[in-house]
Amino acid sequence: VCDERECDEEAECVEVPVCDEQECRTTLDVRIHGNWYDLSGWRKAHPAGAHWIDWYDGRDATEVMDAFHSKKGQQMYQRLPKSTPETTAILDATVAPYSETEINFRKLRAQLEEDGWWERDMVREATLLGIWGSLVVGAAVTAESAPPLSTFLLALSMTNAGWLGHDYIHGIDKFTDVMRPFAAVAAGLGPTWWSDKHNKHHALTNEMGVDEDIATDPFLFPYVPAPENDSPLRKIQHLWFFVPFSFLFALWRVDTLKVAVDSVETKRPDAKNELWYLLAHYAVLLTFFPMPVWLPAVFLSGLMSALIVTPTHQSEELFDEYQADWVTAQFQSTRNAVTTNPFSEWLWGGMQYQLEHHLFPSMPRSKYPALKPILTKFAEDNKVPGGYRESGEFEILYMNWDLYRQVAQSDAIPGSPYSRGNGQLGAIDLGNSPGAGGVGLGKLM
């Protein structure tokens, strides 16, 4: 029996038997910067979960590797075992070669890294944290004397904490490593849950059946469903969309707690500390704010956040199959919002620069405004379909509402893709990924 290599979190590998007494392990092959690697021995040790490895079985993961990982992480994969020559030959013959857009994007990324675009402006970071802290203090001081004002300030602080935590979880520098628990402490949103859900959205944006951010049915449908997946609520979704929007933060909080408990039970990295951070958040929230203040604040914050995160993707292209050219797909599935005043610029929390964020999620958001002309030129030079897309902040909200209206007025379409796969592994097992059943090229070999 031939041996295979099994790897730990540091990508240190040892040889282990391919087969035990019951079954044999298949290969799990992923292309990164032109080379194919067999990650079957690495998938369980992957800090962000095995499902990420499964998604890219038989696919290229170069842009995802570069976007989400630190330099250390980018160097670690090179120590992993490469795919066999036979497997590599089959994959190279069937997987699309890199497009000129992808190649040019990698050159752009390398140039930006060399020019220091990932250096963080600590004065700006301190300012944003100061604003958040001021909102929390203001909400606490007015909780008894002016409950409506306290609710409004607390809601703003929750939304602001969400954006700050979002930045820190995406970050790959020492400052963000320290600040990673901020989302749990300040917003009640766990980094593990956020990474599992949100990074998949980044990697497979607007892919129907995969991207949970467009799987908002049965309350809201961004595209016309099949009859078996339809709901009577769809016909009125443009009239009551603000209600499910308001539940956004409440649902995120519930999902966070579920994932946190499950992570402790499955012994995921730092799971116990994360659960303590979440408990600390609720201890402070329930101690300093009465229910008539914090409960409506959760729903008001959910409404504000949903109005910001939803329109930048849902009115753009939706994909019913995997998009091999990740760079082009990000341009096609994303629209920026042009804010009209300083308050909106702050409130949007960097999400108005959605394209910049999707292409460079670990870059400090303070860099995004200066990146806009560079990406505009990149789209023109590479003839990206639709180019660099942006609309005014109120126009983009109308576009999203109009999408809901058009979908509401349409008849169900037989054969329309299922909006989600009951979770990431569920989507794989439904056949929406080459990793269905956890088996890649192993069956062919």
Secondary structure, DSSP 8 states (H G I E B T S, - for coil): --EEEEE-TT--EEEEESB-SS-B----EEEETTEEEE-TTTGGG-TT-HHHHHHTTTEE-HHHHHHH--HHHHHHGGGS-B--HHHHHHHHHHS----HHHHHHHHHHHHHHHTTTT---HHHHHHHHHHHHHHHHHHHHTTTT-HHHHHHHHHHHHHHHHHHHHHHHH--SHHHHHHTTHIIIIIS--HHHHHHHHHHHHHTTTBTTT-GGG--TTT--SS---GGG--GGGGGHHHHTHHHHHTHHHHHHHHHHHHHHHHHHTT-TTHHHHHHHHHHHHHHHHHHS-HHHHHHHHHHHHHHHHHHHSHHHHTS--BSS--S-HHHHHHHT--EEE--SHHHHHHTTTGGGHHHHHHSTTS-GGGHHHHHHHHHHHHHHTT-TT-S-EEEHHHHHHHHHHHHHHHHTS---TT---S--SSHHHHIIIIISTTGGG-SGGGT-
